Amino acid sequence: MLLTISDSTAAKRTTILRAAGQTLQRYPQIWVAIVLWLASNVFVTELSKFARWEGGSSYYRWEGSSSYSSVDLCQWDCGWYARVLESGYDKTPRVDGSANWPFHPLFPLTAYPFHRWLKLSLPISLVFASKAALLFAIYSFLLMVGHQTETTADRFMAGSLVAFNPYLVYAHAGYAEPLYFALLTFAFYFASRGRWIASGITGAFLSATRMIGFLFSLSYAMMSLREPDWRTGWRKYDLNKLIGLLLCPLGTAIYMLYMYHHTGDALGQVHSQAAWGKSPGNPFPILWQCLAGHHWLRVWGAMVVAALVASAWLFKLRKPELGVYLALSVLISLSGGYFAISRYIWWQPPFLYAIHCALKRHAAWWVIYAAFAAGMASFMIVEWFSGHSFVV
């Protein structure tokens, strides 16, 4: 009897393993993404040791169930997300004029299971949520460039653009960057496959992650109008496209309605940015200020120029929907100031897509790019744990 049960269990285990193996073989993007995700975690963990040796910081500290300093990865914006998750959105600004309104709700909601169900601290929950989102970011990018990756080596090289992003630290530090990246990439991927409802739903989640996500509506419209059926009249028009388009900005619309009901200001997430010295303006004088400045200002200005050049090149690659999104998202973000513009650029899927296309054409450039990405990522990790605010 026991032998029969044992044999049955072994047979089921073998069947499950065989099915899993067939799935990974059929969808190689899955196991490539997992391997790169694990390597990315090891990279950040090991590099953080240098900062811990020098500055006495720690990667994880498990004491305290709700302390905002229980993990040194969770700093700056991560703390604001923690406040959203812990006590909701402020009804009025604080004494210094700041409020947690700019921090859209979807990312802190993804940390809810870690905090409420697994009883982890708020900072660690947010860190785990961002790390989990990174896995989907790598996988989604592999899907996005799937038509250009024929071999396993190609997939590893493409996925490494995300897994070892120069601003990689934000994918491990309780920030919304990897979730935003994954949702935007999935939205573009679904639209390119004609899965309009899925793209619209993903776009809705995207706009609930970051306000700039509403720009995907424009890219979505460009992709849907590229199809010939819109010229044949409404009777033959695929209504799924229209429904998907209406879904794209839904996240931002709902959040604005909530803000109006909660605070009386539907654009509170924009107006509260003034507390950090950010207010909408002309982005080009700010770009000139960066280029005419020194040190990090000039580096950030060069990154903005690179992003704008990449957006123009995407038009040449017949990817205008990517080029438009990249250019507008960078210019709108820059209009509020150069603060944090670098991470906004490096966590834009169209920008990494342009880099991938360039490296695909010029394989010798991989060495130069890999040296830059590894050096920049390592430096940012050390500076992050050392508490230097310019990394924000």
N, C-alpha and C positions, 0 to 999 in steps of 0.2 A: 504493500500500500504506500509506504513512505517512498519507495523507489519510484513508483509510478508518478507520484506528485512531484518528486524531484526532477524526473525526466520531463514532465509537462512544463515545469517552470523553466528548465533549461531551454526547451524548445521555444517557449514564448520569448525568452531573452534573446535567443538567436534570431528569431523572426524580427524582433524590434530592431536589433543591431543591423540586420541586413537591410531593413526598410530605411533606417537612418543613413546607412552607407549609400544606398541608391539615391536618396534625396540629395545628399551632399554631392554625389557625382553628377546628378542631373542639374543641380543649381550650385555650381562651384563658387558663386559670389558669396554664399552663406559661410562656407568654411574659411574662405579667404578673409572675409570681414571679421570673423571670430579670431583668427590668428593675429591679424593686424591690431584688433582691439586689445587683445592680451598683451601684445608687444608694446602698445602705446601706454598701457597701465604700468608695465614694468619700467619703461623708459622714464615716466614721470616720477614714479616711486624712488627709483635709484638716483635720479638727478636731484631730487629734493634733499637727499642726504647731505649734499655739499652745503646747502643753506642751513640745515640743521646743525651741522658741525660748526659753522661760523657764527650763526645768529641765535642758536638755541631754540629755534622753532621746532614744531613737530607736525608730522603728516596727519596723524590721528591722535586724539586724546579722548578716551572714552568716558571720562568722568563728567557728570552733569547731564541731565536729560534735556535741558532746554537752553543751556549756556551758548551764546553766540560765538564764544571763543573756544569751543570744544574741539575745533579742528582748524588748523591754520590755513588749510586750503580755502575755507569759507571766509572770504574777506570782501569788503566793499559791497558790490551789488548783491552778493550772496546773502549778506545780512539783511538787506531790504526785502529780498524774497522770503527770508525766514520770518520777517515781521508780517508779511502778507499771509503766510501760512498759519502763523500763530494767532493773530488777532484781526485779520481782515484788513480792509482798506481804511485809511484815516478819513474821518469826516471833515476835518479842517486841517490846514497846514500846521506844522510845528512852529515853535518860536522863531527858528531861523528861516522859515518859509518853505522848508522841505516837506515832502509827503511821499508816500510810497505809491502814488498814482501812476508814474511812468512804467511800473513793473507789471506787465500784463499777467493775467491769472493762469494761463495754461501750464507754464513751467512749474510754478509752486504746486499746482494740483498733481503733477506727476510725482512729486515728492511725498504726497499724502500717504500712499501705502507704506512707504518706508517708516514714516513717523508714527502714524496711527496704528498700523497693524503689526509692524516689527518692533515698535517702541524704541526706535533710534532717535538720537537728538536731532533737532531741526537742522543744524549745519551738516551733519553727516548724511541725513536724508536727502538734502539738496545736492550734496556732492555725489551720492550714489545715483540720483536721478539724472544728473548731467552725464555721468559716466555711462549709464545705460543708454541715454540718447545718442552718445557717440557711436555705439555699435550700429544703431540704425542709420546714422549719418554716413558711416563708411559703406554700409550695404546699399543705401539709396544711391550714393555716388557711383558705385560699381554698376548699378542698373542703368544709371543715366548715361554712362560712357560704354555700355555693353557692346554697342555696335563697333567700337574701336578696340576692344580687348578680345583677342582671339585665343591667347594662351594664358596659362597660369601666371607666367612672369609678367605679362601685360596687366593682369588684374592686380597683382601685388604692387606694381609700380603706380597704377592709378589710385588704388586704395590708400597707398602711403601718403598721397597728397593731403588726405584728410586725417589719417591716423597720426601723422607727424607734421601737422600744420605748424608753421613758424610761431603761431599764437596758440599752440596746443594747450597751454595751461588752462585756458578758459573752458575747455571740454571736460576738465577734471575738478573745477573749482566751484561748482554750484552756480554756474551761469546758464543762461538760456541759449547760448550760441549753438551748441550741437543739436538741440531740439528744433530751433529755427532752421538750421541747415538741412536737417533730415526732412522736415515737412516741406520746405521749398523744393528740395530735390525730388521728392516723391510727387509733388504737385506737377512739376514740369514733366516728369516721367510719365505719369498717367495721361496728361494731355497729349503728349507725343504719341501715345498708343491709342488715342481716341476714346479713352475711358473718362468721359467728361464729368460724369457725376462724381466719380472717385476723386478726380482732380479738384472739383469744386469743394467737396467736403474737406479735403486736405488743405485747400486754400483757406477755408473758414477757420480751421484749427491754426493755420499759420498766422492769420491776422489776429487771433486771440493770444498769440505768443509774443508778437512784436507789432507795433502799429504800422511800421513800414511794410508789413506783409500785405497790406491792402493793394500795393502796387502790382501784385500778381494778377489782379483783375485785368490790367492792361495787357500783360503778356498772354494771358488766357484768351482774351478777345483776339489778339493778333494771330494766335495759333488756330483758333476756330474759324476765323475769316479766311485763312489760307486754304481751307477745305472748299472744294467747288460747290457743295450743295447749297450754300447760302445764296447763290445767284439764281437758283431754280424756283424761288418763291417760297412763301411760308408753308404751303401745303406739303411740300417735300422736305422742309427744313427739319433737321434733327432737334427736337425740343430739349433733348438732354443737354445740348450745348448751352442753351439759354438758361436752363435750370442751374447748370454748373456755374455759369457766370454770375448768377444772382447769389449763389452760395459763397463765392470767393471772399467778399468783404464782410460776411456775416459776423465773424468773430469781433472785428473792430466795431461794427454797428451795435452789437449787443453790449459790448463793454462801454461804449459811449452813452448808451441809454442808461446803463447802470450808474455811470459816473454822474449823469444828470440827476438821476433819482437820489443818489447817495450824497452828492456834494453840491448839486445845483449848477455844476459846470461840466458840460459834456466833453470839453477839451481840457479837462483838468490835467491829464497826462502830459499835455504840451505845455500848459501854463506853469506847471510846477517845476519845469526844467530850469526856470529862472533862478531857483535856489542854488543850482550848480553853475550859474553863469552862462546858461545856454538859452538863447532865444532865436527864433527863425530870422534869417537874414539872407543877404547875398552870399552864396558860397565862394564866388571867385575872389573877392578881396581876402577871404580867410585862407584860400589856397595860396594866394600871393604872399600873405603874411607867413605862411609855413615855409615856402620856398626861399623867402628872403631872410628867414631866421637862421638859427644855428642849432646844432646838435639834433635832438629828437624832433624838433619842429620841421627841420629840413627832411629828415627821414620820413616823417608822416606825409609831408607834401609830395615826396617822390612816390610814395605808395599810392596816393590819390591819382597822380598823373599816370602811374602804371595801370590803375584800375580803369581810368578813362580811355587809355590806349587799348586795353583789352576789350572794353565794350565796343569800340569802333571796329576792332578786328573781328569780333563776333558777327557783326553785320556782314563782313566779307566772307565769313564762313557760312553764311545763310542761316544764321541763328539770331535774327533780329529781336525775337522775344527775350533772349538772354541778354543781348546787348542793351536793350531799353531798360530792362530791370536793373542791371548792374549800374548803368550810368545814373538813373534817377535815384536809386537807393543811396548811392555814394554822395550825390550832390545834395539830396535832402538831409542826409545825416550831417554833412559838412556845413550846411546852412546854419546849424545850431552851434557850430564851433568845432575845433579840431580835437576836442576831448574825446578819447576812445575811438577816433575814426579808424585807427589801424586795425583793431579787432573787427570792426564792422566790415572792413574790406576783406580781410582774410577768411571770414566766415560767410562769404557769399558764394554759393555754388557756381554761378556763372563765371566768377573770377578763377576759381580752381579749374573749371572746365576749359577756359581759355589757356591756362597754363598747361593743362594736360595736352591740348591740341598742339601747342607750340613744342612741347617736349616730344610728342609723338613724331613730329616732322623733323626735329633736330635732336636725335638721340644723344649726341655728344654733350648737349646742355644739361643732361641729367646730373652729371657729376657736379657742375657748378651749382645747380639748384639744390641738390641734396646737401652740399656743404653749407649753403646759406640757411636752408631750413633747419638742419640739425644744430647749427651754431646759434641761430636766433631762438629756437625753441629751448635749448639748454639755458641760454642767458636769461630768457624770460622766466623760466621756472625758478632759477636761483634768485632772481630779483623779486619775484613774487613772494617767496618765503622769507626774503630779507625785509619785506615790508615797504618797498619803494612804490609810492603811489603812481608814478608815471606809467606803470604797466596797466593801470585801469583803462 
